[in-house]
């Protein structure tokens, strides 16, 4: 009986991992619509700037996103300055994110010692960890043996 329960739990866990792998594969489609992707990049850059609150930061992006980031960067800097009343000097990194990254940015400060990783993969990983109970409930229904819903 215990072996059967363990097999069911393993199959469920494998199904959840397969679902997350499929979501990772589909992340590349997010960058297809340039208008939506520009808004997403704007939000990711702004969030990174607000997390760091540093005077000098460096942004690392994919090679194909460099022009798009350069285009939206002045608006991000102006919004940051209005909100914090502080100036920031943003430079583009000479190296790019790897080919396995679907999109997003990394924002670095203090020579790379402080890093905010706002890539699409990191965001998916973060949200998948937070939403794992909801994902399981959506796939397999409510577990009557579960005592806490947090």
N, C-alpha and C positions, 0 to 999 in steps of 0.2 A: 504494500500500500504506500509506504514511504517512497519507494523507488518511482512509483507512478506519479506521485506529487512532484518529485524532483524533476522528472522528465517534462511534465506540464509546465513547471516554472521555467525550465531551460528553454523550451520552445517559445514561451511567451517572451522571454528576454531576447532570444534570437530574432523574433519578429519585430520587437521594438528597435533593435540595432539595425535590422534591414531597412526599416522605415527611416531612421536617421541617416543611414548611408544613401538612400534614395534622395532625401532632402539635400544632402551635401552635393550630390551629383547635379541637382537642379539649380544650385546657387548660381551657376554660370549664366542662366537665363535672366537673372536680375539685371545684368549689365546691358542687355540688349536694347531696352528702352532708355535712351540717353537722358530724357527729361526726368523720368522717375529716378534713374541712377544718380543724376546730378543732385536732386533733392536729398537722396539718401547719403551721398558723400558729404553734402553740406552739413547734415545732421551729425554724421560721424566725426567730422573735423571739429565742429563746434563742441561736441561732447568731450572730445579729447582735450581741446584747449581749456575748457572749464574744469576738467579734472586736474590738469597740470598747474594752471595759473602761473606759468613761468614767463619770463621776459623773452628768452630765446628758445625757440622750438624748431625742430626739423621734422618734416613730413616725408614719409616713405610710402610710395604707392606702386601700383603696377606700371610698367612702361607704357602700356596703351592708355592708361588713365591720366598720364602726366598733363596733357593739354587741358583736360576737363578740370583737374584739380587747380591748375594755374588760373583758369577762368573763374572759378568760384571762390578762390582764396581771398581776393580783396573784400568781397561781401562778408565773408566769415570774420576777417580781421576787424572790419568796421562794426559788426554786431558785437564782437567780443569787447571792443573798446567802449562801446556805448553801455554795455551791461556792467563791466568791471571798472571802468574809468582808468584802466591801465593800458599801456602800449605793449605790444608784443611784436617780436621780429620773427617772422616765419620764413624758413628757407626750405628748399626742396633737397632731399637727399640725393647723392650721386648714384647710390645703388638702389635697386628696385626690389619689390617683393618678388618672391619666387613664382615660378610658373604654376605651382600647385594651388596658388591663391586665386579665388574667383573674383575678388574685388575688395574694396575697402582701403583703409589706410592704417599706418602705424605712426604715432606721433612720439617723438623722442625729445628729451631734454637732458641737459648736463652731459653732453657728449655720449648719449645713448645709455646712461646709467638709469634713467627713469624712462619707462616706455609704457604707452597706452596702446594696446593692440585692439584696433577697431576694424578687423577684417570680417568679411561675411562669415567665414568659417568659425572665427572666435565667437561671434555673436550667436551663431546657431548652437555652438557648444554650450554657451552660457544659458541660453533660453531652454535648451533641451534638458539641462540639469535641473533648472527651476520648475519646469513643467512636466517632469517625468511622471508624477502621480496622476496628473490630468490626462496625459497621453495614454497611460495604462487603463484608466477608467473609460476613456473614449473607445479604446480598442476592445477591451475585454469586459466592460461593465463594472458595476460597483462590487467590491469585494465585501461580503458580509462579515468576514473575520477581522476586518480592519477597524481598529478602535478609534484612531485619530485621523482627521482629514487634513492635517497640515503638511 
